[in-house]
């Protein structure tokens, strides 16, 4: 995969896809009349995800809740 450029906001990404200037993985909530879901048979996709936070905030409840939710999501089946 060779990236041509990156966009930092999901709305900008959606607009580029709607104008035919690229493709992306987007949440269902952003589906519009201009966009179509591409269904691919027998495809197992793994996407690496990284969460960053300040080390001194490891004991913050919000950080722990976020990490816990990621673990639950990762192990869903």
C-alpha positions, 0 to 999 in steps of 0.5 A, a space after each residue: 500500500 502506497 499512501 499519496 497523502 494523509 488527512 487529519 479529519 474524518 470529514 475531510 476524508 469523507 469529502 475526498 472519497 465522495 469527490 472520487 479522490 480516494 477511498 477509506 475505511 469509514 464508520 457506518 455513521 458517515 455513510 451518505 447517498 454518494 458512498 457505497 459499502 464495498 463487501 469483500 468475501 472471505 477477507 480477514 482484515 487486521 488493523 494495528 491500533 495504538 493508543 498514546 497517553 502520558 505515563 503519569 496519567 496511567 492511574 487516571 480512571 478515564 485512561 483505564 476505562 479506554 484501555 479496558 474498552 479497547 481490550 473488550 472490543 479486541 476480544 469480541 466474538 
